[in-house]
Structure formats: C-alpha cells, structure tokens
Amino acid sequence: MHYVYVVECRDGTYYTGYTTDVERRVAEHDAGEGAKYTRGRTPVELVYTESFESQSAAMSREHELKSLSRAEKERLVDAE
C-alpha cells in the first residue's frame, strides 16, 4: 500500500508527505531524520492518512493536498 499523510508539527504547521510505511516515516520525522521542513519542528503528530493501491495515485493526491490552503487542510484534518 501507498500512503499520503499529514503531520502537525510542534509549531502548529502541517507537513504533507508520501510513504509506504506511515509509522516508520513519522518516527523518522520525530528523530530529525525526516524531511528538512520537520527537522526543527519536532515532535510531530500524525493527524491524517489516506491509502492508495498505486504509488502514482498516492503521489497525485499528495500534490493535491500540498496545494490546499491552511484552512482547507484544517477542514480535512477535522473531518478525519
């Protein structure tokens, strides 16, 4: 399976990413080994996930989520 996820950083910002293992990826973010964006913003909290059968579908959705405004991301997370 392929996943798109959103984590909330310590400073209240959201980071959206793609992975095949959500738990491992969130642990990497918390350890400062994840994306450059999250390194100074740990700890992070997983607030949203979606699963997909194909990598291309997941990455397409990741792109969509990254283009959402803060308010739109908040609505998405709150609906979870």
N, C-alpha and C positions, 0 to 999 in steps of 0.2 A: 504494500500500500504506500501511497504518497500523501503527504500531509502539508497543509498550509496552516500556520499557527500565528497567533498574536500573543505577545507577552507585554505586560505592563512593567515598565522599568521603575526603579526606586524614585525617580524624579517625576513620575506620573505620565511619562510619554509612552507611546506604543511603538513596538517594533514588530514587523510582519516578516515571516520567513517561510522557507520550504524545507522539508526534511523527509526522510523515510523512517525516522525514529524520534518521536517527539520528546520522550523522556530524556534520551541521551542529549538531544540538542538543547533542551532547557538547562540541563546540568552543565553543558559546555558554556552557555551564556553565564550561568551563575559562577563558574570557575574562572571567568575572564578569558575564556578561550573561544568564545563565540564571535559574533560579528563585531567589527570595530565600534559600531554605534553603541552596543550594550556594555562594552568593557568598563566604562566609568560609571555605569548606571545600575550596577548590581546591588541587591539581588533583584531578580526578575520574577514575575508571577505569570504563569500560563493562564490566559483569560479566554482564549477562543481557539478552536481547531475545526478543520474540515478535512475529510478524507476523500481520496480520488483513486481510481484504478490506474490511471496513467500519469506519468511524470509531466507530460505536456499539458494535461488538463489542470494539474495542480499548479504548475508554474504560470499558466494563463490566469488562474484565479488569484495567485499571489500578486501578479501585476495589477489586477483589478483592485484588490484590497489596498495596495500601496498607493493607489491614486485617489482613494477616498479622503475626504476631509476628516478632521478630528471629530467633528460632530457625528458624521456618518459612521466612523469606527466605533464611537461610543454607543450608538444605537445598535450596531451589530453585536458588540460585546454584551450589552444589556439584554439583548434578546436571547442570548445563549442560556 
